[in-house]
Amino acid sequence: MPLLEVANLRAYFHTRNGIVRAVDGVSFSVEKGETLGIVGESGSGKSVTCYSLMGLIPKPPGRIESGTARFDGADLLTMGETELNQIRGKRIAMIFQDPMTSLNPYLRIEEQLIEPLLIHEKMPRAEAVKRAIRALEEVGVPDAARRIRSHPHEFSGGMRQRVMIAMALITQPDLLIADEPTTALDVTVQAQILDLIARLQRERGMAVIWISHDLGVVASFCQRVLVMYAGRVVESGRVEDIFARPLHPYNRALQRSIPALQGKGAELYTIPGLPPDVSKPLPACAFADRCEFAQPECRTDEVVLKEVEPGHASACVRVQRGELKL
Amino acid sequence: MTPFLELRDVKTHFPVEHGLVFRKRVGTVRAVDGVSLALRQGEILGLVGESGCGKSTLGRTILQLLPASEGTVVLGGRSLTALRGAELRSARADFQMIFQDPYASLNPRMTVFDTLAEAIRAHHAVPAGELPARVAALMEKVGLAPRYQRKYPHEFSGGQRQRIAIARALAVEPKLIVADEPVSALDVSIQAQIINLLAKLSREMGLTLVFISHDLSVVRHIADRIAVMYLGKIIELGPAAAVFDHPLHPYTQALVSAVPVPDPAREKLRQRVVLAGDPPSPLNPPSGCAFHPRCRFAVEACKATGPALEEISPGRDVACLRARELQAGS
């Protein structure tokens, strides 16, 4: 049994300007100890997917319209707040892009680090502080016993992100959800953080969901990848297959448009048009308007994510029918 | 060949002051600390480095948006650092800037037409009757349909807004553009459009472009040469592909190896040089070579002597005491 199994998740936002179908029928699973990458551009629904699992989307206007998310057998989407609180912050932890907005600027790091231990493990304060200092040392904060008395603004961006990671991992979670935690950091600091998470993951057998728009980070860090577009998964598979043999025109176009994979100075491929507005009615395949291979039936035929090669699924009807070799 | 843009030992220092009434100078941030560079006309220079290395400050100093504390900036034979007041204002038609955030750099209350017309008129007397045609031509040049000229910035996407910002910079027919992280705020698929556009404009109009970015793969793609900055100084300078593929300075090596490559097969084989710690503070830089506390090749001499940028093979400049020795050994 997978650690987390999400089926047919739909999260809509009911706004004055219409219904925003942010997540529109997403299914995936995460095995124990596995690293799953979710890639997509802004507005593709990658973050909302994970926020929904954690009960973190504002309701209203947000609403979970359908779906299940079984974590160790129990459905996160239907369980009560008390039950969810037993899991959230303890067995599933989350880290965010901007550590400054997720740390309380008024509180010393110490107070923020020991809070989950006091709440979830009912640990005596003195012991919790000791454990917190050890957690800071593990993520490479030098002089942890003294630095734990500092406030967040006294740390650099990279150090703050380390504090966030220490906080997320202090309860030894089974699953870590990371929402672009390195996007705001310099590449050298990003490399340090990636190394750190990979090491902790090896040591503890923790599963990770890594949300990113950076294909480079995903390629170097994840084992399996979901590619999202307009609230749906359009391709999923092992990371090697996603990059070596794209099975969806959107994934292929994305890879052709990044400079790192193209010859120097070559004209970069550009995807025509704009990312779709998910509050408007979309064609059956949301990418059809921008796809160079689209045919009339792409706008009408029902689109389902189907396995095309072993462990490698695509939501492109033309690829599924074997008409299209990308 | 006389260079088109030349920086001679440019320094931009900021005083750090304490006290409310009796302000006392307690230190100096050496944001740019002795940069010399020469660009030919039409060249694209990529300026890279981590946050706080001084790359944006250098960009602004070139454009006289920040006064240089020392040194000179010469553009087309004329010293910009010597210009004052009205002279400087009229010279500004020659050089323009493109900023990172097209949401912040456009006036939300002005239509595209107003924004571009204002820029055109700022430096050239153009009869009002000619303006619509000029605006339309500018919009076409950056790939925007002229029929959108009555729209406001909020009606455009991020990529389109960046096109408007580029059109505004081009309105005065500049010879030099400094673009500070022009694609960092954009989605991957939109980044490609803007990179293609800037490359095309530079090629077609002979524009000299200083492209500031923290994204090395973008810079490698668009730039002719790359300058790598660390703590206010250029520590490596050379042809873009060469610097990226065979970096000579230990810092550049670490920087390049930290960039994740979107190719799982190559990623598995790669040796990463992970730097320890954060960049040091420019308020209190280390002695000698500023990189020595984080450098895996540092020797005793590196603590004492700050190396100068030196050409160690044709077209490759490096500021490292051990550069020749390390190059021979690799």
Interface residues (C-beta under 8 A of the other chain):
Chain A: E41 S42 S156 G157 G158 M159 D186 V187 T188 V189 Q190 A191 Q192 L194 D195 H213 D214 L215 G216 V217 V218 A219 S220 F221 V239 E240 F243 A244 A253 L254 Q255 S257 I258 P259 A260 L261 Q262 K264 G265 E267 L268 Y269 T270 I271 L274 P275
Chain B: E50 S51 S157 G159 D187 V188 S189 Q191 A192 Q193 I195 N196 A199 H214 L216 S217 V218 R220 H221 I222 A240 A241 A254 L255 S257 A258 V259 P260 V261 P262 D263 P264 A265 E267 R272 V274 L275 A276 D278 P279
